[in-house]
Amino acid sequence: QVQLVESGGGLVQAGGSLRLSCAASGLTFSNYVMGWFRQAPGKEREFVAGIMWSAGSSSYADSVKGRFTISADNAKNTVYLQMNSLKPEDTAVYYCRVVSTTSAGTDYWGRGTQVTVSS
C-alpha cells in the first residue's frame, strides 16, 4: 500500500522559510516523478515543483523559481521542498504527488500540509 505523508508546514512571517517533507512508503522511489502542488482557498490546485530523481532534473512554476528548491533522498524515500523568501500569496495547502514512470496512469497524492504566510 502506497502512502505519502507530508510534514513541515506551519505559520511563518513573510520573508521566512519552511522546509516541507514528503515521506513515501510502498513504492520504489526511483520509478516515480515526484512533485509538489498547492491549493489556496477558492483556487484550483496548481503545480509548484517537480523532480525526476533518476534523471537529476527538476522544474518549477514561474511563481516560485529562485525561491523554492525541490530535492529528493532516494535512500529515505523522501522528497523535500525548501521554501525561502515566502510571500503571503504562498499560503496554501501543499500536496505531495508521485507519478509512476513505469505504469501509465498510476499516481498518488498525500493529504497535504498547511502553509500560512503572514504579512
N, C-alpha and C positions, 0 to 999 in steps of 0.2 A: 504494500500500500504506500503510495507516494504521499509525502507530507512536506509542506513548505511552511516554515514558521518564521515570521518576521519579528524583529525586535529593534529597539534603539530609538523609536520615536519619542516625542515629547514636546515640551514647550520651550521655545528659545526666543531670545530677542533678535530683532533684525541685525544682520551682520554676523551673527553667531554661526556655529557649526553643529552638525549632528552626523553620526555615522549609523546607518541602518545595516542590519544583518538579515540574511535570509538563509536559514539552515534547512537543507534538503535531505530527506531520507527516502529510501525505497527506490532510488534510481541511480543510474550510472552517470555521474555529473558530466563527464566529457562527451556524452552523446546528446547534450542539450545546449540550446542557446538560452542564456539567462537574461532576464530583463527586469527593469523596474518601471512601473506605471503609477500614475496618481490620479485621484479624483477629488476635485474640490466640490463643495456644496453647490448644487444646482448646475454643475458642469459635467460633461462627458469624461469618461476615463481617457487619459492620454499617455502616450509613450514618454518616458523620461530618459532612459538609457538602456543599452543592451550590450552583451558581451558574449563572444564565442570563444571560450577559454582555449579550445583545441587549436583555433586559428590565431589566437592572440589579437583579435580585432574587437573593437568596441565602437559604439555610436551613441550620439546624444541628441536630444531635442535642442533646437536653437536656443530655447529659453534658459537652458542650464549649462550650455557649453562654457567652459572656463571656470565654472563654479563647482560642478559636481564631477565626481570620478567614480566609475564603476570598476570593481575588481572581483576576482574570484580565487578561492583557495580550494583546489581540487582535492587535496588531502582531507580537508574538513568538510567538503561538500557544502561550502558556504559562499554566497555572493554578497558583496558589500556595496553600499552606496555612501561615499563620503560627500557630504553636502556642506559647502563653505559659502560664506557671504550670503546667508539666507535672507530672503525677502518675504514680506507678508504674503505676496502672491504665490509663494511656495507652499502655503498652508493647504493641506490636503491629507487624505488617507493614501498612504503609499503601499502598493501591492507588488509582490514578487511574482514573476511568471517564468516558467520554463517551457520551452518548446522543443520537442524531440527533433533531432536531425536524422533519425533512422526510422521513425514511424510517422507517416504523414497524418496530420490532424490530431496528434497527441500533444496536449499541453496541460499544464496545471497552474493553479493560482493559489497564492497564500490568502490569508484572511485580512491582511492589511495591518498597518500601524499608523497611528495618527501623528502627524507633524503639524504643529501650530507655531507660526512665527508672528510675534507681536511687534508692533511698530513703536 
